[in-house]
Amino acid sequence: MRSQSKAAWLGAALLTASAVAYSTAGFFTRLIDTDAWTMLFWRGVFGGLFLTGLVAWRERGRVAQAIRGIGRDGLLIAVCSAVATVCFLNGMRLSTVADVMVIDATIPFLTACIAWVVIGERENRITLLASVAALAGVVVMAGSAVTGGRLPGDLLALAMAVLMSTVLVLIRRNPGVSMLPAVGLSAFLCALIVSPFARPLSVSGGTLALLGLFGASQFGLGLLLLALGTPLVSATRGALIGVLQTPLGTLWVWLAFSEAPASATFVGGAIVLVAVLADILSPRGKAVITQSD
């Protein structure tokens, strides 16, 4: 029982660190002067190289075996993660940021439904209530702008949410399998998908260095910590912790570029933070798997 508790704490810590890494996306997009497609291309390339190097170091000559070990679920994780990234970008372009934020905050609920159907994992009330509170916090942050979105962008954002929920459940379904090769493959696949629209040779050496840092520290590290932490907690709790990246992303942009957020952003961000902390600190936050796959 104690070992399970330690694993849950470790998983929560890893996923919190993953949310911190992912939350720097806004900071890097403000910092790097290039178009979105080129940015996504190089982020995928450098993130994939970072993860591939890590897999090669960790497996010590057994890289091919590690890749084969991810199985069909690993390939599905790679495809879903890559397509979700592209859906997210285009959702932001076709809808309002507020709409996408709110739809993104529904991932814990979607994850709970998919986890129940696919692996029989039933989430406890505290985590579900914390998810409701986190969603309310994001709605407060978004404010009146929530009503300004457009349907195509919202549908793409919803597709992203479903795909990322699926990724979390599939990782959770294979706790004994390292999915690092799968998330590394997803990074390269993302670069491949956007390559027809990107201009990778148009960037300068300084910009390329920043893109390398972006790909490794935000995308690669975020995926790495997500792959390591998700098997240790319930899929829904993992998704709930991921909501932290919304208020944290606003915080980094404010501190780095003096883009002061509205008071509603502070209130909503505080609600999200309290909701996630309450769930992590709750001794009743453990989900139960009622059937095996």
C-alpha positions as CSV (number, residue, x, y, z in Angstrom):
1,M,0.0,0.0,0.0
2,R,2.8,2.4,0.9
3,S,4.6,1.6,-2.4
4,Q,1.4,2.5,-4.3
5,S,1.1,5.7,-2.4
6,K,4.7,6.6,-3.3
7,A,4.1,5.8,-6.9
8,A,1.0,8.0,-6.9
9,W,3.0,10.9,-5.4
10,L,5.8,10.4,-8.0
11,G,3.3,10.3,-10.8
12,A,1.6,13.5,-9.6
13,A,5.1,15.2,-9.4
14,L,6.1,14.1,-12.9
15,L,2.8,15.2,-14.4
16,T,3.0,18.6,-12.6
17,A,6.5,19.0,-14.1
18,S,5.1,18.0,-17.5
19,A,2.4,20.7,-17.1
20,V,5.1,23.3,-16.2
21,A,7.1,22.3,-19.3
22,Y,4.0,22.5,-21.6
23,S,3.0,25.8,-20.1
24,T,6.0,27.5,-21.6
25,A,4.6,27.3,-25.1
26,G,3.2,30.8,-25.0
27,F,6.5,32.1,-23.8
28,F,8.4,30.6,-26.7
29,T,5.9,31.6,-29.3
30,R,6.2,35.2,-28.1
31,L,10.0,34.9,-28.1
32,I,10.5,33.2,-31.5
33,D,9.9,35.3,-34.6
34,T,8.7,32.8,-37.3
35,D,5.4,31.5,-38.7
36,A,3.5,28.9,-36.7
37,W,4.0,26.0,-39.2
38,T,7.8,26.4,-39.3
39,M,7.8,26.6,-35.5
40,L,5.8,23.4,-35.2
41,F,8.0,21.7,-37.7
42,W,11.3,22.5,-35.8
43,R,9.6,21.9,-32.4
44,G,8.7,18.4,-33.6
45,V,12.2,17.7,-35.1
46,F,14.1,18.8,-32.0
47,G,11.6,17.2,-29.6
48,G,11.9,14.0,-31.5
49,L,15.7,14.1,-31.5
50,F,15.7,14.8,-27.7
51,L,13.4,11.8,-27.0
52,T,15.3,9.5,-29.5
53,G,18.6,10.3,-27.8
54,L,17.1,9.6,-24.4
55,V,15.7,6.3,-25.6
56,A,19.1,5.3,-27.1
57,W,20.8,6.2,-23.8
58,R,18.3,4.4,-21.7
59,E,18.0,1.2,-23.8
60,R,21.8,0.8,-24.4
61,G,21.6,-1.0,-27.8
62,R,18.1,-2.3,-27.4
63,V,16.4,0.6,-29.3
64,A,14.8,-1.6,-31.9
65,Q,13.4,-3.9,-29.2
66,A,12.0,-0.9,-27.3
67,I,10.3,0.4,-30.4
68,R,8.7,-3.0,-31.2
69,G,7.6,-3.2,-27.6
70,I,5.2,-0.3,-27.8
71,G,2.9,-2.4,-29.9
72,R,-0.3,-1.2,-31.6
73,D,-1.2,1.0,-28.6
74,G,2.1,2.8,-28.9
75,L,1.6,3.5,-32.6
76,L,-1.9,4.7,-31.8
77,I,-0.5,7.0,-29.1
78,A,2.0,8.4,-31.6
79,V,-0.7,9.1,-34.2
80,C,-3.2,10.6,-31.7
81,S,-0.7,12.8,-30.1
82,A,0.6,14.2,-33.4
83,V,-2.8,14.8,-34.8
84,A,-4.0,16.4,-31.5
85,T,-1.1,18.9,-31.8
86,V,-2.2,19.9,-35.3
87,C,-5.8,20.2,-34.3
88,F,-4.9,22.4,-31.3
89,L,-2.9,24.8,-33.5
90,N,-5.7,25.1,-36.1
91,G,-8.4,25.3,-33.4
92,M,-6.5,28.3,-32.0
93,R,-6.5,29.9,-35.5
94,L,-10.1,29.3,-36.3
95,S,-11.7,29.9,-32.9
96,T,-11.1,32.1,-29.9
97,V,-8.3,31.3,-27.4
98,A,-11.0,31.3,-24.7
99,D,-13.1,28.6,-26.4
100,V,-10.1,26.4,-26.9
101,M,-9.1,26.9,-23.2
102,V,-12.5,25.8,-22.0
103,I,-12.7,22.8,-24.3
104,D,-9.2,21.8,-23.3
105,A,-10.3,21.9,-19.6
106,T,-12.9,19.2,-20.4
107,I,-10.2,16.6,-21.0
108,P,-10.5,15.2,-17.4
109,F,-14.1,14.3,-18.1
110,L,-13.5,12.9,-21.5
111,T,-10.6,10.9,-20.0
112,A,-12.9,9.5,-17.2
113,C,-15.4,8.3,-19.8
114,I,-12.9,6.7,-22.1
115,A,-11.0,5.1,-19.2
116,W,-14.2,3.6,-17.9
117,V,-15.2,2.2,-21.3
118,V,-11.7,1.0,-22.4
119,I,-10.0,-0.2,-19.2
120,G,-12.8,-0.2,-16.6
121,E,-11.2,2.5,-14.5
122,R,-13.8,4.2,-12.3
123,E,-12.7,7.5,-10.9
124,N,-13.6,8.6,-7.4
125,R,-15.7,11.6,-6.5
126,I,-13.0,13.8,-5.2
127,T,-11.1,13.8,-8.5
128,L,-14.3,14.3,-10.5
129,L,-15.3,17.2,-8.3
130,A,-11.8,18.7,-8.6
131,S,-12.2,18.4,-12.4
132,V,-15.4,20.3,-12.2
133,A,-13.8,23.1,-10.1
134,A,-10.8,23.2,-12.5
135,L,-13.2,23.6,-15.5
136,A,-15.0,26.4,-13.6
137,G,-11.7,28.1,-13.0
138,V,-10.9,28.0,-16.7
139,V,-14.3,29.4,-17.6
140,V,-13.7,32.3,-15.2
141,M,-10.3,32.9,-16.9
142,A,-11.9,32.9,-20.3
143,G,-14.8,35.2,-19.3
144,S,-17.2,36.6,-21.8
145,A,-14.9,35.7,-24.7
146,V,-16.2,32.1,-24.5
147,T,-19.1,33.0,-26.7
148,G,-17.0,34.4,-29.5
149,G,-15.7,31.2,-31.1
150,R,-16.5,29.7,-34.4
151,L,-17.8,26.1,-34.9
152,P,-14.9,24.7,-37.1
153,G,-12.3,25.8,-34.6
154,D,-14.3,24.5,-31.7
155,L,-14.7,21.1,-33.4
156,L,-11.0,20.9,-33.9
157,A,-10.4,21.8,-30.3
158,L,-12.8,19.1,-29.3
159,A,-11.0,16.6,-31.5
160,M,-7.8,17.5,-29.8
161,A,-9.4,16.9,-26.4
162,V,-10.7,13.5,-27.4
163,L,-7.3,12.5,-28.9
164,M,-5.3,13.6,-25.9
165,S,-7.8,11.8,-23.6
166,T,-7.2,8.7,-25.7
167,V,-3.5,9.0,-25.3
168,L,-3.7,9.2,-21.6
169,V,-5.9,6.1,-21.4
170,L,-3.7,4.1,-23.7
171,I,-0.6,5.0,-21.7
172,R,-2.4,4.0,-18.5
173,R,-3.5,0.7,-20.1
174,N,0.2,-0.3,-20.6
175,P,1.8,0.5,-17.3
176,G,4.6,-2.0,-17.8
177,V,5.6,-0.7,-21.3
178,S,7.8,2.3,-21.8
179,M,6.0,4.6,-24.2
180,L,9.0,6.9,-24.7
181,P,9.6,5.6,-28.3
182,A,5.9,6.3,-29.0
183,V,6.0,9.9,-27.8
184,G,9.3,10.4,-29.7
185,L,7.6,9.0,-32.8
186,S,4.7,11.4,-32.3
187,A,7.1,14.4,-32.3
188,F,8.6,13.4,-35.6
189,L,5.1,12.6,-37.0
190,C,3.9,16.1,-36.1
191,A,6.9,17.6,-38.0
192,L,6.0,15.4,-41.0
193,I,2.3,16.5,-41.0
194,V,3.1,20.2,-41.0
195,S,6.1,20.0,-43.3
196,P,4.1,20.9,-46.5
197,F,3.2,24.2,-44.9
198,A,6.5,25.0,-43.2
199,R,9.5,26.9,-44.4
200,P,12.3,25.3,-42.3
201,L,15.2,26.8,-44.2
202,S,14.0,30.3,-43.7
203,V,15.1,30.7,-40.1
204,S,18.4,32.2,-38.9
205,G,21.0,30.5,-36.8
206,G,19.8,32.3,-33.6
207,T,16.2,31.5,-34.2
208,L,17.1,27.8,-34.9
209,A,18.8,27.7,-31.5
210,L,15.7,29.0,-29.8
211,L,13.6,26.5,-31.7
212,G,15.9,23.7,-30.5
213,L,15.4,24.9,-26.9
214,F,11.7,25.1,-27.5
215,G,11.5,21.6,-29.0
216,A,13.7,20.0,-26.3
217,S,12.5,21.8,-23.1
218,Q,8.8,22.4,-23.9
219,F,7.7,19.6,-26.3
220,G,10.3,16.8,-25.7
221,L,10.5,17.2,-21.9
222,G,6.8,17.7,-21.6
223,L,6.1,14.4,-23.5
224,L,8.8,12.6,-21.6
225,L,7.4,13.5,-18.2
226,L,3.8,12.8,-19.4
227,A,4.9,9.3,-20.6
228,L,6.6,8.6,-17.2
229,G,4.0,10.0,-14.9
230,T,0.7,8.8,-16.5
231,P,1.1,5.1,-15.7
232,L,1.5,5.9,-12.0
233,V,-1.9,7.8,-11.5
234,S,-5.4,7.4,-12.7
235,A,-6.0,8.6,-16.3
236,T,-8.5,11.3,-15.1
237,R,-6.1,12.6,-12.4
238,G,-3.4,12.9,-15.0
239,A,-5.6,14.9,-17.2
240,L,-6.7,17.1,-14.3
241,I,-3.1,17.9,-13.4
242,G,-2.5,18.8,-17.1
243,V,-5.0,21.7,-16.7
244,L,-2.4,23.5,-14.7
245,Q,-0.7,24.5,-17.9
246,T,-3.5,27.0,-18.6
247,P,-2.9,29.4,-15.7
248,L,0.8,28.7,-15.7
249,G,1.1,29.7,-19.3
250,T,-0.5,33.0,-18.6
251,L,1.9,33.5,-15.6
252,W,5.1,33.0,-17.7
253,V,4.0,35.4,-20.4
254,W,3.1,38.0,-17.8
255,L,6.5,37.7,-16.0
256,A,8.6,37.7,-19.2
257,F,6.7,40.2,-21.4
258,S,4.7,42.2,-18.9
259,E,1.4,41.2,-20.4
260,A,-0.7,41.7,-17.3
261,P,-3.7,39.4,-17.2
262,A,-7.1,40.5,-16.3
263,S,-8.3,40.1,-12.7
264,A,-10.6,37.2,-13.8
265,T,-7.5,35.4,-15.0
266,F,-6.0,35.6,-11.5
267,V,-9.2,34.3,-9.9
268,G,-9.7,31.5,-12.4
269,G,-6.1,30.5,-12.2
270,A,-6.3,30.3,-8.4
271,I,-9.4,28.1,-8.6
272,V,-7.6,25.7,-11.0
273,L,-4.5,25.6,-8.7
274,V,-6.6,24.9,-5.6
275,A,-8.6,22.2,-7.3
276,V,-5.5,20.3,-8.5
277,L,-3.7,20.7,-5.1
278,A,-6.8,19.5,-3.3
279,D,-7.0,16.4,-5.4
280,I,-3.3,15.6,-5.1
281,L,-3.3,16.0,-1.4
282,S,-6.5,14.0,-0.9
283,P,-5.9,10.5,0.4
284,R,-9.0,9.3,-1.4
285,G,-7.7,10.3,-4.9
286,K,-7.0,6.7,-6.0
287,A,-9.1,5.3,-8.9
288,V,-10.1,1.7,-9.1
289,I,-9.8,-0.5,-12.1
290,T,-12.8,-2.8,-12.1
291,Q,-12.0,-4.9,-15.0
292,S,-8.9,-6.0,-16.9
293,D,-8.2,-5.4,-20.5
